[in-house]
């Protein structure tokens, strides 16, 4: 029996009852979204379709309202590009189908690239 915290658990697990490496990628995407927004994985003070942070986050990104969802103190004029890149990466990690998610190695490489992008502002 698998124990997991609701909101972090791979939606594919609900259908297949199998955890994979891509299940961890999904959970990591939720953690990234949590860090960006300051929200818990499940928030019951939002409309029913947005109780799940992953669904709320993906909806904000799709509607081009992701900066409205980012918690105060995280977003600045200097890091908008990097925050947007991390948000897109989080969304890729939270894709419903595991085979459409990046590997954790790819995630780590992308995060490293975003970190380097921030250090070199002439890369605009």
TORKOL-4160 file (C-alpha; in steps of 0.2 Angstrom, whole numbers, padded with zeros to 4 digits, m for minus):
124
<pt num="1" X="0000" Y="0000" Z="0000"/>
<pt num="2" X="0007" Y="0017" Z="m0005"/>
<pt num="3" X="0006" Y="0031" Z="0007"/>
<pt num="4" X="0006" Y="0049" Z="0000"/>
<pt num="5" X="0000" Y="0066" Z="0004"/>
<pt num="6" X="m0015" Y="0071" Z="m0006"/>
<pt num="7" X="m0010" Y="0085" Z="m0018"/>
<pt num="8" X="0007" Y="0078" Z="m0021"/>
<pt num="9" X="0002" Y="0061" Z="m0027"/>
<pt num="10" X="0003" Y="0057" Z="m0046"/>
<pt num="11" X="m0014" Y="0057" Z="m0054"/>
<pt num="12" X="m0009" Y="0042" Z="m0065"/>
<pt num="13" X="m0007" Y="0032" Z="m0049"/>
<pt num="14" X="m0025" Y="0033" Z="m0046"/>
<pt num="15" X="m0028" Y="0024" Z="m0062"/>
<pt num="16" X="m0013" Y="0012" Z="m0063"/>
<pt num="17" X="m0009" Y="0009" Z="m0044"/>
<pt num="18" X="0009" Y="0010" Z="m0050"/>
<pt num="19" X="0022" Y="0023" Z="m0045"/>
<pt num="20" X="0036" Y="0027" Z="m0057"/>
<pt num="21" X="0051" Y="0039" Z="m0058"/>
<pt num="22" X="0039" Y="0051" Z="m0066"/>
<pt num="23" X="0027" Y="0050" Z="m0051"/>
<pt num="24" X="0042" Y="0059" Z="m0041"/>
<pt num="25" X="0043" Y="0071" Z="m0055"/>
<pt num="26" X="0024" Y="0076" Z="m0053"/>
<pt num="27" X="0027" Y="0078" Z="m0034"/>
<pt num="28" X="0042" Y="0089" Z="m0037"/>
<pt num="29" X="0032" Y="0100" Z="m0049"/>
<pt num="30" X="0019" Y="0102" Z="m0035"/>
<pt num="31" X="0033" Y="0107" Z="m0023"/>
<pt num="32" X="0039" Y="0120" Z="m0036"/>
<pt num="33" X="0022" Y="0127" Z="m0038"/>
<pt num="34" X="0020" Y="0128" Z="m0019"/>
<pt num="35" X="0037" Y="0137" Z="m0018"/>
<pt num="36" X="0031" Y="0150" Z="m0031"/>
<pt num="37" X="0014" Y="0153" Z="m0024"/>
<pt num="38" X="0016" Y="0150" Z="m0005"/>
<pt num="39" X="0000" Y="0139" Z="m0007"/>
<pt num="40" X="m0003" Y="0122" Z="0001"/>
<pt num="41" X="m0006" Y="0107" Z="m0011"/>
<pt num="42" X="m0024" Y="0107" Z="m0007"/>
<pt num="43" X="m0033" Y="0123" Z="m0002"/>
<pt num="44" X="m0052" Y="0122" Z="0001"/>
<pt num="45" X="m0055" Y="0141" Z="0001"/>
<pt num="46" X="m0054" Y="0141" Z="m0018"/>
<pt num="47" X="m0068" Y="0136" Z="m0031"/>
<pt num="48" X="m0070" Y="0117" Z="m0032"/>
<pt num="49" X="m0060" Y="0115" Z="m0048"/>
<pt num="50" X="m0046" Y="0125" Z="m0041"/>
<pt num="51" X="m0044" Y="0116" Z="m0024"/>
<pt num="52" X="m0029" Y="0107" Z="m0030"/>
<pt num="53" X="m0014" Y="0118" Z="m0031"/>
<pt num="54" X="m0008" Y="0109" Z="m0047"/>
<pt num="55" X="m0025" Y="0112" Z="m0056"/>
<pt num="56" X="m0025" Y="0130" Z="m0050"/>
<pt num="57" X="m0007" Y="0133" Z="m0055"/>
<pt num="58" X="m0010" Y="0126" Z="m0072"/>
<pt num="59" X="m0026" Y="0136" Z="m0075"/>
<pt num="60" X="m0017" Y="0152" Z="m0070"/>
<pt num="61" X="m0002" Y="0148" Z="m0082"/>
<pt num="62" X="m0015" Y="0144" Z="m0096"/>
<pt num="63" X="m0024" Y="0160" Z="m0094"/>
<pt num="64" X="m0008" Y="0170" Z="m0093"/>
<pt num="65" X="m0011" Y="0175" Z="m0075"/>
<pt num="66" X="0004" Y="0166" Z="m0067"/>
<pt num="67" X="0011" Y="0181" Z="m0060"/>
<pt num="68" X="m0005" Y="0185" Z="m0051"/>
<pt num="69" X="m0003" Y="0168" Z="m0042"/>
<pt num="70" X="0015" Y="0170" Z="m0037"/>
<pt num="71" X="0017" Y="0175" Z="m0018"/>
<pt num="72" X="0023" Y="0192" Z="m0013"/>
<pt num="73" X="0041" Y="0193" Z="m0011"/>
<pt num="74" X="0046" Y="0180" Z="m0024"/>
<pt num="75" X="0042" Y="0190" Z="m0040"/>
<pt num="76" X="0052" Y="0206" Z="m0044"/>
<pt num="77" X="0055" Y="0216" Z="m0060"/>
<pt num="78" X="0072" Y="0208" Z="m0061"/>
<pt num="79" X="0067" Y="0190" Z="m0060"/>
<pt num="80" X="0051" Y="0189" Z="m0070"/>
<pt num="81" X="0059" Y="0179" Z="m0084"/>
<pt num="82" X="0067" Y="0166" Z="m0072"/>
<pt num="83" X="0050" Y="0164" Z="m0062"/>
<pt num="84" X="0041" Y="0162" Z="m0078"/>
<pt num="85" X="0053" Y="0148" Z="m0084"/>
<pt num="86" X="0052" Y="0139" Z="m0067"/>
<pt num="87" X="0033" Y="0140" Z="m0068"/>
<pt num="88" X="0033" Y="0132" Z="m0085"/>
<pt num="89" X="0045" Y="0119" Z="m0079"/>
<pt num="90" X="0033" Y="0115" Z="m0064"/>
<pt num="91" X="0019" Y="0114" Z="m0076"/>
<pt num="92" X="0029" Y="0101" Z="m0087"/>
<pt num="93" X="0032" Y="0091" Z="m0071"/>
<pt num="94" X="0013" Y="0091" Z="m0067"/>
<pt num="95" X="0007" Y="0085" Z="m0084"/>
<pt num="96" X="m0006" Y="0072" Z="m0081"/>
<pt num="97" X="0003" Y="0058" Z="m0092"/>
<pt num="98" X="0019" Y="0052" Z="m0084"/>
<pt num="99" X="0027" Y="0049" Z="m0102"/>
<pt num="100" X="0025" Y="0068" Z="m0106"/>
<pt num="101" X="0034" Y="0074" Z="m0090"/>
<pt num="102" X="0053" Y="0077" Z="m0090"/>
<pt num="103" X="0065" Y="0066" Z="m0081"/>
<pt num="104" X="0072" Y="0072" Z="m0064"/>
<pt num="105" X="0089" Y="0074" Z="m0073"/>
<pt num="106" X="0081" Y="0085" Z="m0086"/>
<pt num="107" X="0073" Y="0095" Z="m0072"/>
<pt num="108" X="0089" Y="0097" Z="m0063"/>
<pt num="109" X="0098" Y="0103" Z="m0079"/>
<pt num="110" X="0084" Y="0116" Z="m0083"/>
<pt num="111" X="0084" Y="0123" Z="m0065"/>
<pt num="112" X="0103" Y="0124" Z="m0066"/>
<pt num="113" X="0101" Y="0133" Z="m0083"/>
<pt num="114" X="0088" Y="0145" Z="m0075"/>
<pt num="115" X="0100" Y="0148" Z="m0061"/>
<pt num="116" X="0114" Y="0153" Z="m0073"/>
<pt num="117" X="0102" Y="0164" Z="m0083"/>
<pt num="118" X="0099" Y="0174" Z="m0067"/>
<pt num="119" X="0117" Y="0176" Z="m0064"/>
<pt num="120" X="0121" Y="0183" Z="m0081"/>
<pt num="121" X="0109" Y="0198" Z="m0085"/>
<pt num="122" X="0117" Y="0201" Z="m0101"/>
<pt num="123" X="0108" Y="0185" Z="m0108"/>
<pt num="124" X="0092" Y="0195" Z="m0112"/>
